[in-house]
Amino acid sequence: MNYQDLYYFIKVVEKGSLVSAARYLDIPTSTLSRRLQAFEQQLGYKLVHRSSKKFGLTESGQRFYSSLSPVMTELEMRSEDVNSELSSLSGDIKITAPLTLGHHFVKPWVFEFMEINPRVSVEMFLSNENVDLVKNSIDIAFRLGKVTLNDWISRPLMQTEMVVVATPDLLNRYPRPKRPEELSELPLVVLKRSAFWRFHDQEGHAITFTPHAHLRTDEIRFAVDAVKRGLGACCMPRYVVAKELARGELIQLLPEWSMEGRTMHMLYPHRENLPVKTRALIEFVMDKVAQAEGSI
């Protein structure tokens, strides 16, 4: 069935004549008449009586109209609701982010955005596994490191700084390392996603250190708690332990050596007509990152 011709038929009946319907649909009357005739041929029965003086429904046309007009009205109403949602700051947004990054950065961004836009609802997926963005109908994703996804725009937000930290007590029990390879003399807490720790000295010389884990985990907060208990030293993003470093609870090891960081990206589908709510959140996050001067 040609649903556009069905729509034309419904409008012809609602407007009471071909001329009025053609004016409403903004198409020539002759075109509308031809489309209506083709629709009748497709169905196999006449829908309307047509003459130069009057217009009316056949018995079949009346039954056809009575059955389908409510459905078409419902479709129009639903279409208007969807268009209203897509063109306004309302409706649902699905977001995903890694656990710690989500709690530290994405969570306050989302909370503030929702306070400003109370008609927006958010469904949040926090996971250290890569959530399937298409399968879960994700609108915006936050990822660390290199991202290559077809049909998705990847916006770099900020650069993470990695540091190796330990408690003062641990450093009283073990010699403080002066070079990356000397870290092997300490018990180490290792994040599963950081199998190699890469360092650069002030002259730019690179050293890759492979840590032997005394404790291995895939969750950063667990690693932080282990380090604070003195179970070992660990390489992790500075933003995770910034407060502990400032209070002296943890000490940065090898401060004269820089470490390779990872870039935080924001991803969203590559399409021209993003919903207003999605575009608004993207711009909101970009503003927040600009205010933070791009470093974590």
C-alpha positions in Angstrom: 0.0 0.0 0.0 1.2 3.5 -0.8 0.9 5.3 2.5 1.3 8.7 1.1 -1.7 8.1 -1.1 -3.6 6.9 1.9 -2.7 10.1 3.6 -4.0 12.1 0.6 -7.3 10.2 0.6 -7.8 10.9 4.3 -7.2 14.7 3.7 -9.5 14.7 0.7 -12.3 13.4 3.0 -11.5 15.7 5.9 -11.4 18.8 3.6 -14.6 17.8 1.7 -13.2 18.3 -1.8 -10.2 17.7 -4.0 -9.7 21.4 -4.4 -9.6 22.1 -0.7 -7.4 19.1 0.0 -5.0 20.1 -2.8 -4.7 23.6 -1.4 -4.0 22.2 2.1 -1.4 19.7 0.7 0.1 22.3 -1.5 -0.1 20.2 -4.7 -2.0 20.6 -8.0 -5.6 19.4 -8.0 -4.8 17.3 -11.1 -2.0 15.6 -9.3 -4.1 14.8 -6.3 -6.9 13.4 -8.6 -4.4 11.2 -10.4 -2.9 9.9 -7.2 -6.4 9.2 -5.8 -7.3 7.2 -8.9 -4.0 5.2 -8.7 -4.8 4.4 -5.1 -8.2 3.1 -6.0 -6.7 1.0 -8.7 -4.2 -0.4 -6.3 -7.0 -1.3 -3.8 -9.3 -2.7 -6.4 -12.4 -0.7 -5.6 -13.6 2.9 -5.8 -13.4 5.1 -2.7 -15.1 8.3 -3.9 -17.8 9.5 -6.3 -16.5 12.3 -8.4 -18.4 14.7 -10.6 -18.1 18.4 -11.6 -20.7 19.4 -9.0 -20.3 17.1 -6.0 -17.9 14.8 -4.1 -18.9 11.9 -1.9 -17.6 8.6 -0.5 -18.7 5.3 -1.8 -19.8 2.7 0.7 -16.3 1.1 0.5 -14.7 4.5 0.8 -16.8 5.3 3.9 -15.8 2.0 5.6 -12.2 2.5 4.6 -12.1 6.0 6.0 -13.9 5.1 9.2 -11.4 2.3 9.9 -8.2 4.1 9.1 -8.9 7.8 9.9 -8.3 7.3 13.7 -5.1 5.5 13.0 -3.8 8.3 10.8 -4.9 10.9 13.4 -2.9 8.9 16.1 0.1 8.8 13.8 0.0 12.5 13.2 -0.3 13.2 16.9 2.6 10.9 17.7 4.7 12.5 15.0 4.0 15.9 16.4 5.0 14.7 19.9 8.3 13.3 18.5 9.0 16.5 16.5 8.3 18.6 19.6 10.7 16.5 21.7 13.5 16.5 19.0 13.2 20.3 18.6 13.1 21.1 22.4 15.1 20.6 25.5 13.1 17.6 26.7 13.1 13.8 26.4 15.7 11.0 27.1 19.4 11.0 26.7 21.5 7.8 27.0 25.1 8.3 28.1 27.9 5.9 28.9 31.3 6.4 30.5 34.0 4.5 32.4 33.3 4.1 36.1 35.9 6.5 37.6 35.8 9.0 34.8 32.0 9.0 35.0 32.0 9.6 38.7 34.7 12.3 38.7 33.7 14.3 35.6 30.6 13.1 33.7 28.4 12.9 36.8 28.7 16.5 37.9 28.3 17.7 34.3 25.1 15.6 33.9 23.7 16.7 37.3 24.2 20.4 36.5 22.8 20.0 33.0 19.6 18.3 34.4 19.2 21.0 37.0 19.2 23.6 34.2 17.0 21.5 32.0 14.5 19.7 34.2 12.5 18.2 31.3 15.5 16.2 30.2 15.8 12.6 31.5 19.1 10.7 31.5 19.9 7.0 31.4 23.5 6.4 32.5 25.6 3.4 31.7 28.8 3.4 33.9 31.1 0.5 32.9 34.8 -0.2 32.4 33.8 -2.4 29.5 33.2 -0.8 26.2 29.4 -0.6 26.0 28.0 -1.4 22.5 26.9 2.1 21.5 24.5 1.1 18.7 22.9 -1.9 20.4 22.2 0.3 23.5 21.1 3.3 21.5 23.7 5.5 23.2 23.4 9.2 22.4 26.7 10.4 24.0 29.7 8.3 25.1 32.9 9.2 27.0 36.0 7.2 26.3 39.7 7.3 27.2 42.4 6.6 24.7 42.3 6.1 20.9 38.8 5.8 19.5 37.9 4.7 15.9 34.2 4.2 15.3 32.6 4.7 11.9 29.6 7.1 11.8 30.6 8.6 15.2 32.2 12.0 15.8 35.0 11.9 18.4 35.7 15.2 20.2 38.9 15.3 22.3 38.1 16.9 25.6 41.2 16.8 27.8 44.5 15.0 28.4 45.0 12.8 31.4 48.3 13.0 33.3 49.5 9.7 34.7 51.5 9.5 37.9 53.0 6.7 40.1 52.1 7.1 43.8 52.7 5.4 47.1 52.3 6.1 50.8 55.1 7.7 52.9 55.0 4.5 55.0 55.7 2.3 52.0 58.7 4.5 51.1 60.0 4.1 54.6 60.0 0.4 54.1 61.4 0.3 50.5 64.0 2.4 48.8 62.6 5.3 46.8 63.2 4.6 43.1 65.3 7.1 41.0 64.7 5.4 37.7 61.6 3.6 36.3 63.3 0.2 36.3 63.8 0.5 40.1 60.1 0.3 40.6 60.5 -3.4 40.4 61.9 -3.3 44.0 58.5 -2.2 45.3 55.3 -4.1 45.6 53.0 -2.8 42.8 49.3 -2.4 42.4 48.5 -2.7 38.6 45.4 -1.7 36.7 44.5 -4.3 34.0 44.3 -1.6 31.3 47.9 -0.4 32.2 50.1 -3.4 31.4 53.0 -1.1 30.5 54.1 2.1 32.2 55.9 4.4 29.8 58.2 7.1 31.0 60.1 10.0 29.4 63.1 11.8 31.0 63.8 15.5 30.7 65.8 14.9 27.5 62.9 12.9 26.0 64.4 9.5 26.3 61.7 6.8 26.6 61.6 3.8 29.0 58.8 1.2 29.0 58.5 -0.5 32.3 56.5 -3.8 32.7 55.1 -4.0 36.2 54.9 -7.3 38.1 51.6 -7.0 40.0 51.5 -7.7 43.7 47.8 -6.8 43.3 45.9 -6.5 40.0 42.5 -4.9 39.5 40.3 -3.4 36.8 38.8 -0.7 39.1 40.7 2.5 40.0 39.0 3.2 43.4 39.9 -0.3 44.5 43.5 0.4 43.4 43.5 3.8 45.3 42.3 2.1 48.5 45.0 -0.6 48.2 47.7 2.0 47.7 46.5 4.0 50.7 46.7 0.8 52.8 50.3 0.6 51.8 49.9 -2.5 49.7 52.0 -1.1 46.9 52.7 1.7 44.5 50.4 2.3 41.5 50.3 4.2 38.2 47.0 6.1 37.8 45.5 9.4 36.5 46.5 12.4 38.7 42.9 13.6 39.0 42.0 10.4 40.9 44.5 11.1 43.7 44.8 14.9 43.5 43.4 15.4 47.0 45.6 12.7 48.6 48.7 14.2 46.9 47.7 17.7 48.2 47.2 16.4 51.7 50.5 14.4 51.7 48.7 11.1 52.2 50.3 9.9 48.9 53.6 10.9 47.3 54.4 11.0 43.6 57.3 8.8 42.6 59.7 9.8 39.8 58.4 13.3 39.5 61.2 14.2 37.1 60.0 11.6 34.7 56.9 12.3 32.6 54.4 9.6 31.6 52.3 9.1 28.6 48.7 10.2 29.3 45.5 9.4 27.5 43.0 11.6 25.9 39.4 11.8 27.1 37.0 11.8 24.1 33.3 12.6 23.8 31.5 10.6 21.1 28.1 11.1 19.4 26.5 9.9 16.2 27.6 11.5 12.9 24.4 13.0 11.7 23.4 16.5 10.7 20.1 16.8 12.6 21.0 15.8 16.2 18.2 16.4 18.7 18.3 19.7 20.4 18.7 18.1 23.8 21.8 16.1 22.6 23.4 19.1 21.0 22.8 21.2 24.1 24.5 18.6 26.3 27.5 18.4 23.9 27.9 22.2 24.0 27.5 22.2 27.7 30.3 19.7 28.2 32.6 21.6 25.8 32.0 24.8 27.8 32.8 23.0 31.1 36.0 21.6 29.6 37.0 25.0 28.3 36.5 26.4 31.8 38.7 23.7 33.3 41.5 24.7 30.8 41.8 21.2 29.3 43.9 19.4 31.8 43.1 16.5 34.2 
